[in-house]
Amino acid sequence: MTAWEHHFLLLVFERKILRGIFGPTKENQTWWFKNNEELDKLIKHGNIVNHIKAQRLSLYGHIQRMPEVRAAKKIFKWNPLTTRPRVRPKYRWEDNIIQDLGQKWLTCVQDRAKWKDVVEKAKTSN
């Protein structure tokens, strides 16, 4: 499955859960489930995919600010000793972060206020 398909399936699952949480509405003796626009207003135009992306960015910033001696940072920067098979390179989300932020990401990560702005923008981006 592609990343887009995972994204779509996660959004569909989120809507299904939200319909269960908010339940049916009764109006003029008829019951109906809320449509996507009504659910969107109730959750204030947020979605689970953007929330997960923002949480991952937040954790990435936290790890980048850690001292080099911490175990989490060592594991994050670890390179395996073996080589990868000669196929298409694996997708790494760190590369995607660097691509989105450009060259300013290293200085941005060290400033907590700027990084928090980046994380907040990720929550509202499409």
C-alpha positions as CSV (number, residue, x, y, z in Angstrom):
1,M,0.0,0.0,0.0
2,T,1.2,3.5,-0.7
3,A,1.4,6.3,1.9
4,W,-1.6,7.9,0.3
5,E,-3.7,4.8,0.7
6,H,-2.7,4.5,4.4
7,H,-3.6,8.2,4.9
8,F,-7.0,7.7,3.3
9,L,-7.8,4.5,5.3
10,L,-6.8,6.3,8.5
11,L,-9.2,9.2,7.7
12,V,-12.0,6.8,6.9
13,F,-11.5,4.9,10.2
14,E,-11.4,8.3,12.1
15,R,-14.8,9.3,10.6
16,K,-16.3,5.9,11.5
17,I,-15.1,6.3,15.1
18,L,-16.4,9.9,15.3
19,R,-19.8,8.8,14.0
20,G,-19.9,6.3,16.8
21,I,-18.8,8.8,19.4
22,F,-21.2,11.6,18.5
23,G,-24.0,9.2,17.6
24,P,-27.1,9.7,15.6
25,T,-29.2,12.9,15.7
26,K,-32.9,13.0,15.9
27,E,-34.7,15.9,14.1
28,N,-38.4,15.9,13.3
29,Q,-38.9,12.3,14.3
30,T,-36.2,11.1,11.9
31,W,-32.8,9.8,12.9
32,W,-29.6,10.4,10.8
33,F,-25.9,10.3,11.3
34,K,-23.8,13.4,11.0
35,N,-22.2,14.0,7.6
36,N,-18.5,14.8,7.1
37,E,-19.0,18.6,7.2
38,E,-20.8,18.4,10.6
39,L,-18.1,16.1,12.0
40,D,-15.5,18.5,10.7
41,K,-17.1,21.4,12.6
42,L,-17.3,19.4,15.8
43,I,-13.6,18.5,15.8
44,K,-12.7,22.0,14.7
45,H,-11.2,21.0,11.3
46,G,-8.5,18.7,12.8
47,N,-7.8,15.2,11.7
48,I,-5.9,12.2,13.1
49,V,-3.2,12.2,10.3
50,N,-2.1,15.8,11.0
51,H,-2.1,15.1,14.7
52,I,0.1,12.1,14.3
53,K,2.4,14.1,12.0
54,A,2.7,16.8,14.6
55,Q,3.4,14.4,17.4
56,R,6.2,12.8,15.3
57,L,7.7,16.2,14.6
58,S,7.5,17.1,18.3
59,L,9.3,13.9,19.2
60,Y,11.9,14.4,16.5
61,G,12.7,17.9,17.8
62,H,13.0,16.4,21.3
63,I,15.5,13.8,20.2
64,Q,17.5,16.3,18.2
65,R,17.9,18.5,21.3
66,M,19.1,15.6,23.4
67,P,22.8,15.3,24.3
68,E,24.8,12.9,22.2
69,V,25.3,10.5,25.1
70,R,21.6,9.7,25.7
71,A,20.6,6.2,24.6
72,A,17.6,7.4,22.6
73,K,19.8,9.7,20.5
74,K,22.4,6.9,20.0
75,I,19.7,4.5,18.8
76,F,18.2,7.2,16.5
77,K,21.5,7.9,14.9
78,W,22.6,4.2,14.7
79,N,23.6,2.8,11.4
80,P,23.5,-1.0,10.8
81,L,26.7,-2.7,9.9
82,T,25.2,-4.7,7.0
83,T,24.3,-3.3,3.6
84,R,20.8,-3.1,2.3
85,P,19.7,-5.1,-0.7
86,R,20.0,-3.5,-4.1
87,V,16.4,-2.4,-4.5
88,R,14.6,0.9,-4.2
89,P,15.7,2.7,-1.0
90,K,13.4,2.5,2.0
91,Y,11.3,5.5,2.8
92,R,12.5,7.3,5.8
93,W,10.3,9.9,7.4
94,E,13.4,11.9,8.5
95,D,14.1,12.6,4.8
96,N,10.6,13.9,4.4
97,I,11.0,16.3,7.3
98,I,14.2,17.6,5.9
99,Q,12.6,18.0,2.5
100,D,9.6,19.9,4.0
101,L,11.6,22.3,6.1
102,G,14.6,22.8,3.8
103,Q,18.0,23.7,5.3
104,K,16.6,25.7,8.2
105,W,15.4,22.6,10.2
106,L,18.7,22.3,12.2
107,T,18.5,25.8,13.6
108,C,14.8,25.6,13.9
109,V,15.0,22.4,16.1
110,Q,17.3,24.0,18.6
111,D,14.8,26.9,19.2
112,R,11.9,25.4,21.1
113,A,9.5,28.3,20.3
114,K,10.2,28.1,16.5
115,W,9.9,24.3,16.6
116,K,6.6,24.5,18.4
117,D,5.4,26.8,15.6
118,V,6.5,24.2,13.0
119,V,4.6,21.5,14.9
120,E,1.4,23.7,15.1
121,K,1.6,24.4,11.4
122,A,1.8,20.6,10.8
123,K,-1.4,20.1,12.7
124,T,-3.3,22.5,10.4
125,S,-1.6,21.6,7.1
126,N,-3.4,19.4,4.6
